[in-house]
Amino acid sequence: MINRQHYGILVFESSSAASQAEIKMTEKNWSCRLIPIPEQLSAGCGLVLQLSVGDLKEIKTFITKEAISCDGIYEVKVSKERKKTVSPWKQ
């Protein structure tokens, strides 16, 4: 289950690429879902793949092995005031 207060996101070139990655991730039984891209990253209406932050290391290995093109991996923290902090994920 994904913690909605602290999670990871994968950013893709397009919404369809994010959707295709979601299919591959769910086939491997990772909990994930498509969400709108945080405004801190873009004002557009694209989608990102939300995942458990604890799975990011293993997922990075998987996307590299499967040649899944990803534009970035980020960590998102949501404060009690519902303010989102988005920062590049550091292994």
N, CA, C and O atoms as a MOPAC input file, in Angstrom:
PM7 MOZYME 1SCF
protein

 N      0.82500 1    -1.17600 1     0.00000 1
 C      0.00000 1     0.00000 1     0.00000 1
 C      0.87700 1     1.25000 1     0.00000 1
 O      1.91800 1     1.29000 1     0.65500 1
 N      0.45200 1     2.24900 1    -0.72500 1
 C      1.22800 1     3.47000 1    -0.86700 1
 C      0.84900 1     4.45400 1     0.24300 1
 O     -0.32800 1     4.74600 1     0.45400 1
 N      1.86100 1     4.95500 1     0.94200 1
 C      1.66000 1     5.97800 1     1.95800 1
 C      1.39400 1     7.29800 1     1.23500 1
 O      2.25600 1     7.76100 1     0.48700 1
 N      0.25800 1     7.90200 1     1.42900 1
 C     -0.10800 1     9.12500 1     0.70200 1
 C      0.57600 1    10.37100 1     1.27000 1
 O      0.43000 1    11.45800 1     0.71000 1
 N      1.31200 1    10.23300 1     2.36000 1
 C      2.04100 1    11.36100 1     2.94900 1
 C      3.50800 1    11.37300 1     2.54200 1
 O      4.17900 1    12.39900 1     2.65300 1
 N      4.00800 1    10.22800 1     2.06800 1
 C      5.41500 1    10.10300 1     1.66500 1
 C      5.49800 1     8.98800 1     0.62400 1
 O      5.33800 1     7.81100 1     0.94700 1
 N      5.74700 1     9.36900 1    -0.61500 1
 C      5.74300 1     8.39100 1    -1.69500 1
 C      6.72800 1     8.78600 1    -2.78800 1
 O      7.28000 1     9.88600 1    -2.78200 1
 N      6.93100 1     7.88500 1    -3.70400 1
 C      7.79400 1     8.14300 1    -4.84600 1
 C      6.95800 1     8.29300 1    -6.10600 1
 O      5.84000 1     7.78400 1    -6.19400 1
 N      7.52300 1     9.00300 1    -7.08300 1
 C      6.85900 1     9.10600 1    -8.38200 1
 C      7.88900 1     8.90000 1    -9.48600 1
 O      9.05400 1     9.27500 1    -9.35800 1
 N      7.42800 1     8.29900 1   -10.56300 1
 C      8.21300 1     8.16900 1   -11.78300 1
 C      7.59000 1     9.09400 1   -12.81300 1
 O      6.37800 1     9.07400 1   -13.02900 1
 N      8.43100 1     9.90800 1   -13.45200 1
 C      7.96700 1    10.85700 1   -14.46000 1
 C      8.33900 1    10.31200 1   -15.83400 1
 O      9.44500 1     9.81300 1   -16.04100 1
 N      7.40100 1    10.41400 1   -16.76400 1
 C      7.59600 1     9.88300 1   -18.10800 1
 C      7.39400 1    10.97500 1   -19.15600 1
 O      6.86200 1    12.04600 1   -18.86400 1
 N      7.82100 1    10.68500 1   -20.36100 1
 C      7.70300 1    11.61600 1   -21.47700 1
 C      6.24600 1    11.89100 1   -21.83500 1
 O      5.90600 1    12.99100 1   -22.27200 1
 N      5.39900 1    10.90400 1   -21.65200 1
 C      3.99400 1    11.05100 1   -22.02900 1
 C      3.09700 1    10.25800 1   -21.07500 1
 O      3.55300 1     9.37800 1   -20.34600 1
 N      1.82200 1    10.59700 1   -21.10700 1
 C      0.85700 1     9.86500 1   -20.28800 1
 C      0.74500 1     8.41400 1   -20.72900 1
 O      0.53800 1     7.52700 1   -19.90100 1
 N      0.88100 1     8.16900 1   -22.02900 1
 C      0.78700 1     6.77700 1   -22.50100 1
 C      1.98900 1     5.95900 1   -22.02400 1
 O      1.84200 1     4.77500 1   -21.72200 1
 N      3.17600 1     6.57400 1   -21.95200 1
 C      4.34800 1     5.86200 1   -21.42500 1
 C      4.14800 1     5.53800 1   -19.94500 1
 O      4.53200 1     4.46200 1   -19.48600 1
 N      3.55200 1     6.46000 1   -19.20400 1
 C      3.26400 1     6.22500 1   -17.79000 1
 C      2.25900 1     5.08800 1   -17.64100 1
 O      2.38800 1     4.24700 1   -16.75100 1
 N      1.27000 1     5.07100 1   -18.50700 1
 C      0.24600 1     4.02700 1   -18.48500 1
 C      0.84400 1     2.65200 1   -18.79000 1
 O      0.50100 1     1.66300 1   -18.14300 1
 N      1.73300 1     2.59700 1   -19.77200 1
 C      2.39500 1     1.33500 1   -20.11600 1
 C      3.26600 1     0.84400 1   -18.96100 1
 O      3.31200 1    -0.35300 1   -18.67600 1
 N      3.95900 1     1.77700 1   -18.29500 1
 C      4.78900 1     1.39800 1   -17.14500 1
 C      3.92000 1     0.87900 1   -16.00600 1
 O      4.30100 1    -0.06400 1   -15.31200 1
 N      2.74900 1     1.49400 1   -15.81400 1
 C      1.83600 1     1.03200 1   -14.76800 1
 C      1.44000 1    -0.42700 1   -15.00700 1
 O      1.37900 1    -1.21500 1   -14.06300 1
 N      1.17700 1    -0.78100 1   -16.23900 1
 C      0.80700 1    -2.15900 1   -16.56300 1
 C      1.93700 1    -3.11200 1   -16.19100 1
 O      1.69800 1    -4.15400 1   -15.58100 1
 N      3.17300 1    -2.75700 1   -16.56000 1
 C      4.31900 1    -3.62700 1   -16.25000 1
 C      4.55100 1    -3.73300 1   -14.74600 1
 O      4.89300 1    -4.80300 1   -14.24200 1
 N      4.36500 1    -2.62100 1   -14.02700 1
 C      4.57600 1    -2.63700 1   -12.57800 1
 C      3.52300 1    -3.50200 1   -11.87500 1
 O      3.84800 1    -4.25300 1   -10.95500 1
 N      2.27000 1    -3.39700 1   -12.30700 1
 C      1.22500 1    -4.19400 1   -11.66800 1
 C      1.38600 1    -5.67600 1   -11.99600 1
 O      1.00800 1    -6.52800 1   -11.19100 1
 N      1.93700 1    -5.99600 1   -13.16100 1
 C      2.22100 1    -7.39000 1   -13.48700 1
 C      3.24900 1    -7.97600 1   -12.52200 1
 O      3.25100 1    -9.18000 1   -12.26700 1
 N      4.11600 1    -7.12500 1   -11.99000 1
 C      5.12800 1    -7.55500 1   -11.01500 1
 C      4.63700 1    -7.38300 1    -9.57400 1
 O      5.40600 1    -7.51700 1    -8.62200 1
 N      3.33800 1    -7.08400 1    -9.43300 1
 C      2.68200 1    -6.94900 1    -8.13200 1
 C      3.16300 1    -5.77200 1    -7.28200 1
 O      3.08100 1    -5.82300 1    -6.05500 1
 N      3.66200 1    -4.71700 1    -7.92200 1
 C      3.97700 1    -3.49500 1    -7.19100 1
 C      2.71700 1    -2.66400 1    -7.08600 1
 O      1.95200 1    -2.54900 1    -8.04300 1
 N      2.51100 1    -2.09600 1    -5.93200 1
 C      1.38100 1    -1.20000 1    -5.73600 1
 C      1.72900 1     0.13200 1    -6.38600 1
 O      2.72500 1     0.76200 1    -6.03200 1
 N      0.90400 1     0.55800 1    -7.34000 1
 C      1.15300 1     1.81700 1    -8.02600 1
 C     -0.15000 1     2.35400 1    -8.59400 1
 O     -1.13300 1     1.62700 1    -8.73600 1
 N     -0.13800 1     3.64100 1    -8.91500 1
 C     -1.30400 1     4.22800 1    -9.56200 1
 C     -0.89500 1     5.49200 1   -10.29200 1
 O      0.08800 1     6.13900 1    -9.93200 1
 N     -1.64700 1     5.83500 1   -11.30900 1
 C     -1.40500 1     7.05100 1   -12.07000 1
 C     -2.04200 1     8.23200 1   -11.34300 1
 O     -3.19100 1     8.16300 1   -10.90600 1
 N     -1.27700 1     9.31300 1   -11.22300 1
 C     -1.77800 1    10.54300 1   -10.60000 1
 C     -1.33000 1    11.72100 1   -11.45600 1
 O     -0.40600 1    11.58200 1   -12.25800 1
 N     -1.96800 1    12.87600 1   -11.29800 1
 C     -1.51600 1    14.06800 1   -12.04500 1
 C     -0.11100 1    14.47300 1   -11.60900 1
 O      0.26700 1    14.30300 1   -10.45000 1
 N      0.64700 1    15.00400 1   -12.54800 1
 C      1.99800 1    15.45200 1   -12.23200 1
 C      1.92900 1    16.61000 1   -11.23300 1
 O      1.13800 1    17.53300 1   -11.42800 1
 N      2.73600 1    16.58400 1   -10.17400 1
 C      2.71100 1    17.68500 1    -9.19900 1
 C      3.05300 1    19.01700 1    -9.86900 1
 O      3.91500 1    19.08300 1   -10.74600 1
 N      2.37300 1    20.06100 1    -9.44400 1
 C      2.59800 1    21.38100 1   -10.04400 1
 C      4.02900 1    21.87600 1    -9.83900 1
 O      4.49100 1    22.75000 1   -10.57300 1
 N      4.73300 1    21.32800 1    -8.84800 1
 C      6.12700 1    21.70800 1    -8.62600 1
 C      7.01700 1    21.25700 1    -9.78600 1
 O      8.09600 1    21.81300 1    -9.99300 1
 N      6.57100 1    20.25500 1   -10.53800 1
 C      7.35400 1    19.74900 1   -11.65800 1
 C      6.87900 1    20.30000 1   -12.99300 1
 O      7.68400 1    20.49300 1   -13.90300 1
 N      5.58500 1    20.55400 1   -13.12100 1
 C      5.04000 1    21.02400 1   -14.39000 1
 C      3.64100 1    21.56700 1   -14.18600 1
 O      2.90200 1    21.11900 1   -13.31000 1
 N      3.29400 1    22.53400 1   -15.00500 1
 C      1.93600 1    23.07400 1   -14.95300 1
 C      1.03300 1    22.32700 1   -15.92000 1
 O     -0.15100 1    22.64600 1   -16.03400 1
 N      1.56900 1    21.35000 1   -16.60700 1
 C      0.80400 1    20.60500 1   -17.59900 1
 C     -0.17300 1    19.63700 1   -16.97100 1
 O     -0.32000 1    19.57400 1   -15.75100 1
 N     -0.83300 1    18.88900 1   -17.82500 1
 C     -1.85200 1    17.95200 1   -17.33200 1
 C     -1.38500 1    16.51100 1   -17.49000 1
 O     -2.21500 1    15.61800 1   -17.66000 1
 N     -0.08600 1    16.26300 1   -17.43800 1
 C      0.43500 1    14.92100 1   -17.59700 1
 C      0.21500 1    14.04900 1   -16.37700 1
 O     -0.25700 1    14.51000 1   -15.33800 1
 N      0.56100 1    12.79800 1   -16.51800 1
 C      0.41900 1    11.83000 1   -15.44000 1
 C      1.77700 1    11.29400 1   -15.03100 1
 O      2.69700 1    11.21300 1   -15.84500 1
 N      1.89400 1    10.93300 1   -13.77700 1
 C      3.08600 1    10.26500 1   -13.25000 1
 C      2.62200 1     8.98700 1   -12.57400 1
 O      1.43400 1     8.80700 1   -12.30600 1
 N      3.55800 1     8.11600 1   -12.30400 1
 C      3.25200 1     6.86200 1   -11.62900 1
 C      3.66000 1     6.97900 1   -10.16800 1
 O      4.83300 1     7.18400 1    -9.85500 1
 N      2.68700 1     6.84600 1    -9.28000 1
 C      2.91900 1     6.93700 1    -7.84300 1
 C      3.22300 1     5.55200 1    -7.29800 1
 O      2.52700 1     4.58300 1    -7.60100 1
 N      4.28800 1     5.47100 1    -6.47600 1
 C      4.73800 1     4.19200 1    -5.92100 1
 C      5.16900 1     4.37800 1    -4.47700 1
 O      5.35900 1     5.50100 1    -4.01200 1
 N      5.31600 1     3.28300 1    -3.78500 1
 C      5.84900 1     3.32700 1    -2.43200 1
 C      7.31600 1     3.74800 1    -2.48500 1
 O      8.09500 1     3.20700 1    -3.27000 1
 N      7.68500 1     4.70800 1    -1.65300 1
 C      9.07000 1     5.18600 1    -1.64600 1
 C     10.03900 1     4.05700 1    -1.28400 1
 O     11.19200 1     4.06900 1    -1.71600 1
 N      9.58000 1     3.08800 1    -0.49900 1
 C     10.42000 1     1.96100 1    -0.11500 1
 C     10.75100 1     1.01200 1    -1.25500 1
 O     11.69500 1     0.22900 1    -1.15800 1
 N      9.98100 1     1.07800 1    -2.33200 1
 C     10.21100 1     0.21000 1    -3.49500 1
 C     11.08300 1     0.84200 1    -4.57700 1
 O     11.42300 1     0.17800 1    -5.55600 1
 N     11.45000 1     2.11400 1    -4.41700 1
 C     12.11000 1     2.83800 1    -5.51200 1
 C     13.43100 1     2.22100 1    -5.96500 1
 O     13.71100 1     2.19100 1    -7.16300 1
 N     14.23500 1     1.73800 1    -5.04900 1
 C     15.52200 1     1.15700 1    -5.43700 1
 C     15.30900 1    -0.06900 1    -6.32900 1
 O     15.94800 1    -0.20700 1    -7.37200 1
 N     14.41500 1    -0.94400 1    -5.91200 1
 C     14.12000 1    -2.15100 1    -6.68500 1
 C     13.45300 1    -1.79200 1    -8.02300 1
 O     13.72900 1    -2.42300 1    -9.04300 1
 N     12.59500 1    -0.80000 1    -8.01500 1
 C     11.92000 1    -0.37400 1    -9.23800 1
 C     12.90500 1     0.25600 1   -10.21400 1
 O     12.80200 1     0.04600 1   -11.42200 1
 N     13.85700 1     1.02400 1    -9.70000 1
 C     14.87400 1     1.60700 1   -10.58700 1
 C     15.64800 1     0.50200 1   -11.30300 1
 O     15.91100 1     0.60500 1   -12.50200 1
 N     16.00700 1    -0.53600 1   -10.58700 1
 C     16.69300 1    -1.68000 1   -11.18700 1
 C     15.80200 1    -2.32400 1   -12.24800 1
 O     16.27500 1    -2.66900 1   -13.33100 1
 N     14.52200 1    -2.48500 1   -11.94200 1
 C     13.57200 1    -3.09500 1   -12.87300 1
 C     13.41800 1    -2.27200 1   -14.14500 1
 O     13.46700 1    -2.82600 1   -15.24300 1
 N     13.23200 1    -0.96200 1   -14.02200 1
 C     13.01500 1    -0.15100 1   -15.22800 1
 C     14.27600 1    -0.08500 1   -16.09000 1
 O     14.19200 1     0.02600 1   -17.31300 1
 N     15.42800 1    -0.15400 1   -15.45600 1
 C     16.67000 1    -0.19900 1   -16.22100 1
 C     16.76700 1    -1.51300 1   -16.98200 1
 O     17.08200 1    -1.51800 1   -18.17200 1
 N     16.50100 1    -2.62500 1   -16.30900 1
 C     16.55700 1    -3.95500 1   -16.92500 1
 C     15.55200 1    -4.08800 1   -18.06400 1
 O     15.86000 1    -4.67500 1   -19.10100 1
 N     14.34500 1    -3.54100 1   -17.87300 1
 C     13.27700 1    -3.64800 1   -18.86400 1
 C     13.33200 1    -2.55300 1   -19.93500 1
 O     12.47600 1    -2.50600 1   -20.81800 1
 N     14.32600 1    -1.68200 1   -19.85800 1
 C     14.49300 1    -0.56600 1   -20.80000 1
 C     13.24900 1     0.31900 1   -20.86300 1
 O     12.81800 1     0.73200 1   -21.94000 1
 N     12.68300 1     0.60200 1   -19.69200 1
 C     11.55200 1     1.51300 1   -19.60100 1
 C     12.11700 1     2.92200 1   -19.46400 1
 O     12.84700 1     3.22400 1   -18.52000 1
 N     11.77300 1     3.77000 1   -20.41400 1
 C     12.28500 1     5.14300 1   -20.41800 1
 C     11.56600 1     5.98200 1   -19.36700 1
 O     10.34300 1     6.11600 1   -19.39300 1
 N     12.33400 1     6.53800 1   -18.45300 1
 C     11.79100 1     7.33900 1   -17.35600 1
 C     12.54600 1     8.66400 1   -17.32400 1
 O     13.77600 1     8.67800 1   -17.38200 1
 N     11.81800 1     9.77600 1   -17.23200 1
 C     12.44500 1    11.09600 1   -17.22700 1
 C     12.90900 1    11.54300 1   -15.84600 1
 O     13.61800 1    12.54300 1   -15.73300 1
 N     12.53100 1    10.83800 1   -14.81200 1
 C     12.97000 1    11.20800 1   -13.47500 1
 C     12.26500 1    10.42200 1   -12.39300 1
 O     11.15500 1     9.92100 1   -12.57100 1
 N     12.95100 1    10.33100 1   -11.25800 1
 C     12.39300 1     9.66900 1   -10.07900 1
 C     12.43900 1    10.69000 1    -8.94800 1
 O     13.48400 1    11.27600 1    -8.66200 1
 N     11.29300 1    10.89200 1    -8.31200 1
 C     11.17700 1    11.91300 1    -7.28000 1
 C     10.56200 1    11.33700 1    -6.01800 1
 O      9.88600 1    10.30800 1    -6.03900 1
 N     10.82000 1    12.03300 1    -4.92000 1
 C     10.24300 1    11.70400 1    -3.63200 1
 C      9.29400 1    12.84300 1    -3.26400 1
 O      9.64700 1    14.01500 1    -3.39500 1
 N      8.10200 1    12.50100 1    -2.81000 1
 C      7.09600 1    13.50200 1    -2.46000 1
 C      6.73200 1    13.33700 1    -0.98600 1
 O      6.43700 1    12.23700 1    -0.51800 1
 N      6.76100 1    14.45500 1    -0.27100 1
 C      6.33100 1    14.46600 1     1.12700 1
 C      5.20100 1    15.48400 1     1.24800 1
 O      5.29000 1    16.59600 1     0.72600 1
 N      4.14200 1    15.08700 1     1.94200 1
 C      2.98500 1    15.95500 1     2.14100 1
 C      2.90200 1    16.30400 1     3.62100 1
 O      2.82800 1    15.42500 1     4.47900 1
 N      2.91600 1    17.59800 1     3.90100 1
 C      2.85800 1    18.05000 1     5.29300 1
 C      1.42900 1    17.97400 1     5.82600 1
 O      0.48900 1    17.71800 1     5.07500 1
 N      1.27900 1    18.19900 1     7.12200 1
 C     -0.05400 1    18.20600 1     7.73200 1
 C     -0.93700 1    19.29200 1     7.12200 1
 O     -2.16200 1    19.17500 1     7.10400 1
 N     -0.29700 1    20.34500 1     6.62400 1
 C     -1.02900 1    21.44700 1     5.98800 1
 C     -1.30600 1    21.15400 1     4.51100 1
 O     -1.79200 1    22.01500 1     3.77700 1
 N     -0.99300 1    19.93400 1     4.09000 1
 C     -1.19900 1    19.45000 1     2.72000 1
 C     -0.28700 1    20.12200 1     1.70100 1
 O     -0.59700 1    20.14400 1     0.50900 1
 N      0.83700 1    20.67100 1     2.16300 1
 C      1.82400 1    21.24100 1     1.26000 1
 C      2.75000 1    20.12600 1     0.78400 1
 O      3.29300 1    19.36900 1     1.58800 1
 N      2.92200 1    20.03500 1    -0.54200 1
 C      3.77100 1    18.99200 1    -1.10900 1
 C      5.18700 1    19.51500 1    -1.31800 1
 O      5.40000 1    20.61400 1    -1.83000 1
 N      6.14700 1    18.69100 1    -0.90500 1
 C      7.55500 1    18.95100 1    -1.18100 1
 C      8.00300 1    17.85900 1    -2.13400 1
 O      7.93300 1    16.67200 1    -1.81400 1
 N      8.46200 1    18.26700 1    -3.30200 1
 C      8.90800 1    17.31200 1    -4.32000 1
 C     10.40200 1    17.51200 1    -4.52600 1
 O     10.85600 1    18.62000 1    -4.81300 1
 N     11.15900 1    16.43500 1    -4.37900 1
 C     12.61400 1    16.52300 1    -4.57900 1
 C     13.11400 1    15.29700 1    -5.31300 1
 O     12.52500 1    14.22100 1    -5.21300 1
 N     14.21400 1    15.45900 1    -6.05800 1
 C     14.77400 1    14.29600 1    -6.75000 1
 C     15.10100 1    13.20700 1    -5.73000 1
 O     15.62400 1    13.47900 1    -4.64900 1
 N     14.78200 1    11.98400 1    -6.09900 1
 C     15.05300 1    10.84900 1    -5.21500 1
 C     16.54300 1    10.58200 1    -5.17900 1
 O     17.21500 1    10.55200 1    -6.21000 1
 N     17.04300 1    10.38800 1    -3.97400 1
 C     18.45800 1    10.06200 1    -3.77900 1
 C     18.53400 1     8.66600 1    -3.23300 1
 O     17.94900 1     8.34900 1    -2.19700 1
 N     19.27000 1     7.82500 1    -3.95000 1
 C     19.38700 1     6.41300 1    -3.54200 1
 C     19.96400 1     6.33900 1    -2.19000 1
 O     20.14900 1     5.24600 1    -1.65700 1

